[in-house]
Amino acid sequence: MKARYVSERLRRTADGVNGRITVLTGARQTGKTTLVRTCLSDYDYLSIEDPVAANGLCLLTAAQWRTLYPKAALDEVQKRPQLVESIKSVYDQWEEPRYILLGSSQLLLLNKVRESLAGRCTIEEIYPLTLPELETESADDEVGDSPWQTLLATGEMPVLHPVFLLDPRYAVKMRAWEHYQRWGGYPALTDERRTDDDRRQWLRDYVRTYLERDVRDLAAMQDLEPYSRLQQAMALQTGSLCNITSLATHIGMSATTVKRYLQYLELSYQTITLRPWERNEQRRLVKSPKVHYLDHGILQAVLGKQAMPGGAEFESLVVAELFKQARQVAPDARFYHLRTADGREVDLLVETQEGYYAFEIKLTEHVAATDARHFQVVADILDKPLLHAFVLSNDPVCQSFAPTVTALHAAQFMG
């Protein structure tokens, strides 16, 4: 089992004044259950997927909850949202009981939370493993901050080795990076007892289970084939501009249906959507969003591929990793893409309170100064300072093209 960054925060939250009800949500199989059972072993674990047990739990009064389950974790609680009302009732009557609500569906779970538990709960999200988590050997290890996380948390540029090979943790970081590029970040795939065939089968089963369970939970669909077509279309064009009208025509759906299905993909933690940055009205900016698959292993399973990432896929896996790590240390950071009508762009723009970080992502082992040519154009457009710009690639040499422009290996920056 790998260590998780959120472990210590979950313990502190569960024991703190704001942790009487904690909601832990994320994609299926990201380790929510294992995390709770490991970090909060004094909580009773209640699976709502067991229909007999769930029926019995739905009959309990608030007083019975307080007596029988003063500290409990309710897994897949979105399947019986009426239980949220019971937990709310306990919260309102007694201060001692504490509950963890776990669920895979952001839409069903968090909608119910917003309706019933507003001001009563703390929400934590868990994603597939990040590179620093993949680098750990056991659940007891400490997860260190990557240079990217250090920069976000402190605002200070970390010390970077001029050549990645000089990093004392080079071998560890590269082992995690190679696994991440091939299999993604789902914890089950780090089990060394699994063969490559086992991993491929696990990913295929995950995609099928996602369609049969999560999507039906979200949308109560009887016919999953149209949704599956959209899922494959988005996997094929991960990291590309998303034109709703064109996409709808291509897969034979209405634009309204496509928008709804894209929302389901995001709410179930399969994709992340980069909205276009568009606050400046002085230049014509492209308004279409970019959609990135959140996990490269799942993307490959959707497409039936067995290969290292291509250019757009490489961009997606880097954007996804930057996003996951940012959510751990700077959850308020906002992610955008920016492209002008004349084709000048940056792949990723991250907004913090102090300013912006810009990224170009290149699947190359040799970065040139021309790869950073659009950063100054973007800096002239922005409404806050461009704090630093990066070119992330597979080039092991760390280069400085300007005082605030750095090119380095993606694993050196994120590992």
C-alpha positions in Angstrom: 0.0 0.0 0.0 1.2 3.5 -0.9 1.2 6.4 1.5 -1.4 9.1 0.9 -0.9 12.8 1.3 -4.4 13.3 2.6 -4.0 10.8 5.5 -2.7 13.1 8.2 -5.2 15.9 7.2 -8.0 13.3 7.4 -7.0 12.3 10.9 -6.7 16.0 12.0 -10.1 16.8 10.4 -11.9 13.8 12.0 -10.5 14.7 15.4 -11.1 18.5 15.1 -14.0 20.8 15.8 -15.0 20.9 12.1 -14.8 17.1 11.6 -18.0 15.9 13.2 -19.1 15.0 9.6 -16.4 14.5 7.0 -17.3 13.8 3.4 -14.6 11.9 1.4 -15.3 11.7 -2.3 -13.4 10.6 -5.4 -13.4 8.2 -8.2 -14.1 4.5 -7.6 -11.0 2.5 -6.5 -8.9 5.5 -5.5 -8.5 4.1 -2.0 -11.2 5.9 0.0 -12.2 2.7 1.9 -8.6 1.6 2.6 -7.7 5.1 3.7 -10.5 5.4 6.2 -9.9 1.9 7.6 -6.2 2.6 8.0 -6.4 6.1 9.4 -9.6 5.9 11.4 -9.6 2.3 12.7 -11.8 3.3 15.7 -14.7 4.0 13.3 -17.3 1.4 12.5 -17.3 0.7 8.8 -20.7 0.4 7.2 -21.1 -0.6 3.6 -24.3 0.8 2.0 -23.7 -1.6 -1.0 -24.9 -4.4 1.1 -28.7 -4.1 0.6 -29.7 -6.0 3.7 -27.4 -3.9 5.9 -28.5 -0.7 4.1 -32.2 -1.4 4.7 -31.6 -1.9 8.4 -29.6 1.3 8.7 -32.3 3.3 7.0 -34.7 2.2 9.8 -32.5 3.5 12.7 -33.6 6.6 14.6 -31.2 9.4 15.4 -31.0 8.1 19.0 -30.2 4.6 17.8 -27.4 6.0 15.6 -26.0 7.8 18.6 -26.0 4.7 20.7 -25.1 2.0 18.2 -22.8 4.0 15.9 -21.3 7.1 17.6 -18.3 6.9 15.2 -18.9 5.4 11.8 -17.8 5.5 8.2 -20.7 5.0 5.7 -19.3 3.8 2.3 -21.2 4.5 -1.0 -23.7 6.6 0.9 -24.9 8.2 -2.3 -26.8 5.0 -2.9 -29.1 5.7 0.1 -29.1 9.5 0.3 -31.8 9.4 2.9 -29.1 8.3 5.4 -27.7 11.8 5.1 -30.8 13.1 6.7 -30.3 10.7 9.6 -26.7 11.8 10.1 -27.9 15.4 10.0 -30.4 14.7 12.7 -27.7 13.2 14.9 -25.4 16.2 14.3 -28.1 18.6 15.3 -29.0 16.9 18.6 -25.7 15.7 20.0 -22.1 16.9 19.8 -20.2 13.7 20.4 -21.0 11.5 17.4 -18.7 11.7 14.3 -19.2 10.3 10.8 -17.3 9.9 7.6 -19.4 9.8 4.4 -17.7 8.1 1.5 -18.9 8.1 -2.1 -17.8 7.8 -5.7 -20.4 10.1 -7.2 -19.8 13.8 -6.8 -23.2 14.7 -8.3 -25.4 12.6 -6.0 -23.3 12.8 -2.9 -22.4 16.5 -2.9 -25.8 17.6 -4.1 -27.3 15.9 -1.0 -24.6 17.4 1.1 -25.2 20.9 -0.1 -29.0 20.5 0.6 -28.8 18.9 4.0 -25.3 19.4 5.5 -24.5 22.9 4.5 -22.3 24.3 7.3 -22.1 21.0 9.0 -19.4 19.1 7.1 -15.9 19.2 5.8 -15.3 17.9 2.3 -12.2 16.1 1.2 -11.5 14.7 -2.3 -9.1 11.8 -3.1 -7.6 11.3 -6.6 -5.5 8.6 -8.1 -1.9 8.5 -6.7 0.3 11.4 -7.4 4.0 10.9 -8.2 5.2 11.6 -4.7 2.7 9.0 -3.4 3.9 6.5 -6.0 7.4 7.0 -4.8 6.5 5.7 -1.3 7.1 2.1 -0.2 4.4 1.7 2.5 1.4 3.4 4.0 3.6 4.5 6.9 6.0 6.6 4.7 5.9 10.3 4.7 4.8 11.8 1.4 7.1 14.6 0.5 6.2 17.8 -1.4 7.3 17.9 -5.1 9.0 21.1 -6.3 5.6 22.1 -7.8 3.9 21.7 -4.4 6.7 23.6 -2.6 6.3 26.5 -5.1 2.5 26.6 -4.6 2.8 26.4 -0.8 5.6 28.9 -0.3 5.7 31.0 -3.4 9.5 30.3 -3.5 11.2 28.5 -6.4 12.8 25.3 -5.0 16.4 24.5 -5.8 16.6 22.5 -9.0 19.6 20.4 -10.1 21.0 21.6 -13.5 20.7 18.0 -14.8 18.0 15.7 -13.5 20.5 12.8 -13.3 22.2 14.7 -10.4 19.0 14.5 -8.3 19.7 12.1 -5.4 16.2 10.7 -5.8 16.5 10.4 -9.6 16.0 6.6 -9.7 13.0 6.7 -7.4 11.4 9.5 -9.3 12.0 7.9 -12.7 10.6 4.6 -11.5 7.4 6.3 -10.4 7.3 8.4 -13.6 7.6 5.3 -15.8 4.8 3.6 -13.9 2.6 6.6 -14.1 3.1 7.0 -17.9 2.3 3.4 -18.5 -0.4 2.5 -15.9 -1.7 5.8 -14.4 -2.2 6.3 -10.7 -4.8 3.8 -9.4 -3.5 2.2 -6.2 -4.4 -1.4 -7.2 -2.0 -1.3 -10.1 1.0 -0.7 -7.8 0.6 -4.2 -6.4 3.8 -6.0 -7.4 2.0 -9.3 -7.5 0.1 -8.2 -10.6 1.5 -9.0 -14.0 1.1 -6.6 -16.9 -1.8 -8.7 -18.1 -3.4 -8.5 -14.7 -3.1 -4.7 -14.8 -4.6 -4.5 -18.3 -7.5 -6.7 -17.2 -8.0 -4.6 -14.1 -8.2 -1.4 -16.2 -10.7 -3.1 -18.6 -12.8 -4.2 -15.7 -12.7 -0.7 -14.2 -14.1 0.9 -17.4 -16.9 -1.7 -17.6 -17.8 -1.3 -13.9 -17.7 2.5 -14.2 -20.2 2.4 -17.0 -22.5 -0.2 -15.3 -22.5 1.4 -11.9 -21.3 5.0 -11.7 -23.0 6.2 -14.9 -26.2 4.4 -14.0 -26.1 6.0 -10.6 -25.6 9.5 -12.1 -28.1 9.3 -14.9 -30.3 6.2 -14.5 -29.5 5.3 -18.1 -30.8 2.1 -19.6 -28.8 2.3 -22.8 -25.2 3.0 -22.0 -24.0 2.8 -25.6 -24.3 6.6 -26.5 -22.4 7.5 -23.3 -19.7 5.0 -24.2 -19.4 6.6 -27.6 -18.8 10.0 -26.0 -16.4 8.5 -23.5 -14.3 7.1 -26.4 -14.5 10.3 -28.4 -13.2 12.3 -25.5 -10.4 9.8 -24.9 -9.4 10.1 -28.5 -9.2 13.9 -28.3 -7.9 14.3 -24.7 -6.0 17.6 -24.4 -7.8 19.1 -27.4 -10.2 22.0 -27.7 -13.7 20.7 -27.2 -16.2 22.0 -29.8 -19.6 20.8 -28.5 -21.4 21.3 -31.8 -18.7 19.4 -33.8 -18.6 16.7 -31.2 -22.3 16.3 -31.2 -22.4 16.0 -35.0 -19.6 13.5 -35.0 -21.1 11.0 -32.6 -24.8 11.6 -33.5 -26.1 13.3 -30.4 -27.7 16.6 -29.6 -25.4 19.3 -28.2 -27.5 19.4 -25.0 -26.9 15.6 -24.5 -23.2 16.1 -25.1 -22.9 18.9 -22.5 -24.7 16.7 -20.0 -22.5 13.7 -20.6 -19.4 15.8 -20.4 -20.6 17.0 -17.0 -21.0 13.3 -15.9 -17.5 12.5 -17.0 -16.2 15.4 -14.8 -18.5 14.7 -11.8 -17.4 11.1 -11.7 -13.7 12.1 -11.7 -12.9 10.7 -15.1 -11.9 14.1 -16.7 -11.0 17.6 -15.8 -12.1 20.6 -17.8 -9.9 23.6 -18.4 -12.0 26.6 -18.9 -10.6 29.2 -21.3 -9.1 32.2 -19.6 -11.0 35.2 -21.0 -11.0 38.1 -18.6 -9.2 40.4 -21.0 -11.4 41.9 -23.7 -8.6 43.6 -25.7 -7.6 40.6 -27.7 -9.7 37.9 -29.3 -9.4 34.7 -27.3 -10.5 31.2 -28.1 -13.5 30.4 -25.9 -13.7 26.6 -26.2 -12.7 24.5 -23.1 -10.0 21.8 -23.1 -10.9 18.4 -21.6 -8.2 16.2 -20.2 -8.5 12.6 -19.0 -7.6 12.4 -15.4 -5.8 9.1 -15.6 -3.7 7.7 -18.5 -4.3 4.1 -17.5 -8.1 4.6 -17.8 -7.7 6.5 -21.0 -5.8 3.6 -22.5 -8.4 1.1 -21.4 -11.2 3.1 -22.9 -9.3 3.1 -26.2 -8.1 -0.5 -26.0 -4.5 0.7 -26.3 -1.2 -0.6 -24.8 1.3 2.1 -25.5 3.3 5.0 -24.0 1.5 8.4 -24.3 1.5 10.4 -27.6 1.7 14.2 -27.6 -1.8 15.1 -26.5 -1.9 12.2 -24.1 1.4 13.4 -22.6 -0.1 16.8 -22.1 -3.1 15.4 -20.4 -1.1 13.2 -18.0 1.1 16.2 -17.0 -1.9 18.5 -16.6 -3.7 15.9 -14.5 -0.6 15.4 -12.2 -0.2 19.2 -11.7 -3.9 19.4 -10.9 -3.9 16.5 -8.4 -0.9 17.9 -6.6 -2.3 21.4 -6.5 -5.5 20.1 -4.9 -3.5 18.8 -2.0 -1.7 22.0 -1.1 -3.6 24.9 -2.8 -7.2 23.7 -3.4 -8.3 27.3 -4.4 -5.9 27.4 -7.3 -7.7 27.8 -10.6 -6.8 26.0 -13.8 -7.3 27.4 -17.3 -5.9 27.2 -20.8 -5.3 30.2 -23.0 -5.2 30.6 -26.8 -5.5 33.7 -28.9 -7.3 33.6 -32.2 -4.0 33.9 -34.0 -2.8 30.6 -32.5 -0.6 31.8 -29.6 -1.2 29.8 -26.4 -0.1 28.2 -23.3 -1.2 24.7 -22.5 -2.0 25.5 -18.8 -2.5 28.6 -16.8 -2.7 28.2 -13.0 -4.1 31.2 -11.1 -3.3 31.8 -7.4 -4.0 34.8 -5.2 -0.6 36.3 -6.1 -0.6 35.7 -9.8 -0.2 33.0 -12.5 2.0 30.1 -13.4 2.1 29.2 -17.1 3.1 25.8 -18.6 4.0 24.5 -22.0 4.1 20.7 -22.1 6.3 19.0 -24.8 6.8 15.3 -25.5 10.5 15.8 -26.4 13.9 15.0 -25.0 15.4 18.2 -26.3 13.7 21.6 -25.4 14.6 24.7 -27.3 14.1 28.4 -26.5 11.4 28.5 -29.2 9.2 26.2 -27.0 8.9 29.2 -24.6 8.1 31.8 -27.2 4.5 32.4 -26.2 5.0 33.2 -22.6 5.7 36.9 -23.0 2.6 37.4 -25.2 0.5 35.7 -22.5 2.1 37.8 -19.8 1.0 41.0 -21.6 -2.6 39.8 -21.6 -3.0 38.7 -18.0 -4.6 40.8 -15.2 -2.1 39.7 -12.6 1.6 39.0 -12.7 3.0 36.0 -14.4 5.0 34.6 -11.5 6.9 32.0 -13.4 6.6 30.0 -16.6 7.7 26.4 -17.2 8.4 24.1 -20.2 7.9 20.5 -18.9 9.2 17.7 -21.0 11.4 14.6 -21.0 14.5 16.7 -21.4 16.9 15.9 -18.4 18.7 19.3 -18.7 17.3 22.1 -16.6 17.4 25.4 -18.6 16.7 29.0 -17.9 15.5 31.0 -20.9 14.7 34.1 -18.8 14.7 35.0 -15.0 11.1 33.6 -14.8 11.2 31.0 -17.5 12.5 27.5 -16.7 12.5 24.3 -18.7 13.0 21.0 -16.9 12.0 17.3 -16.9 8.4 16.8 -15.9 9.4 14.1 -13.3 12.0 16.5 -11.7 9.3 19.1 -11.2 6.4 16.9 -10.1 8.3 14.0 -8.4 
